[in-house]
Amino acid sequence: MTSSTHEHEHAHDHEHAHDHSRENAQQWVKTGILYGLALYFAWILVTGNVTNYINERFGWLSYLAVLLFFGLGTASLIALRRGDHVHHHHDGDHADHTHEHIGWGIIAVAAVPLLLGTLIPSRPLGAEAVDNISISPQRFGAASILTKNPLERNVLDWLRVFSQGDTPATFNGEQADVVGFVYREPDYPENHFLVARFTVSCCVADASAIGLPVYWADSAAVPDGAWVQVKGNFESGAFKTIETPILLASAIEPIEQPEHPYLYP
């Protein structure tokens, strides 16, 4: 064997070892990300933060995600150990063996959801997230709401019930006890605001803000975005350009944000 041939094989061996080391590092990082995602989903389930992202009836998907990512992480770890064994076994014939590996770019993309989930605190949508808000009646599922105790109806329930009335005056004198956050816009009538909630059908990507108009003589003392419990009775009136039931508040109490702040249609 000539000196040049020996040097060429030595350089090739060195390059092969470098490639294997890079692939090994990428495989370890991928394994860590998969286990990290499994732990993240387990954490948001344990803390209850999962409902900040999705409708509570889809919570089972997060349990499935824990199992899926844990399984993928374990499979990646097994493949990593087998890969080390295969590497040592085939050191002699690596010249005819090609390796496929995941690039760092793909790994970085996979790591983004984990980084965002762990670095950005989990918090539900509030008044600052309102882009467009509805006070229109919601017609889906209204029939079953009619039998519900009026004092147990939430903001969404009342909007559904309103769709069953002939006129807004139908609900004059009806008592209500609702919870929501305070939302205002500059063109609202004086001493009026909305007691608002977000509805989530599937996840926060389809969240919609809804609200009930409230009249309170000292409404300026109630800060925007604050969570409140509003008690009172409805009277038909004009809110902006809409004739609608308006909740004349008899009492407004500041409260902590509910554990599950979203309403589910």
Secondary structure, DSSP 4 states (H G I P E B T S, - for coil): --HHHHHHHHHHHHHHHHHHHHHHHHHHHHHHHHHHHHHHHHHHHHHTGGGGTB-GGGTHHHHHHHHHHHHHHHHHHHHHHHHHHHHHHTGGGGGG-------HHHHHHHHHHHHHHHHSPP----GGG-SSEE-SPP-TTHHHHTTS-GGG--HHHHHHHHTTSSSGGGGTT-EEEEEEEEE--TTSPTTEEEEEEEE-SSBGGG-EEEEEEEE-TTGGGS-TT-EEEEEEEEEEEEETTEEEEEEEEEEEEE-PPPSS--B--
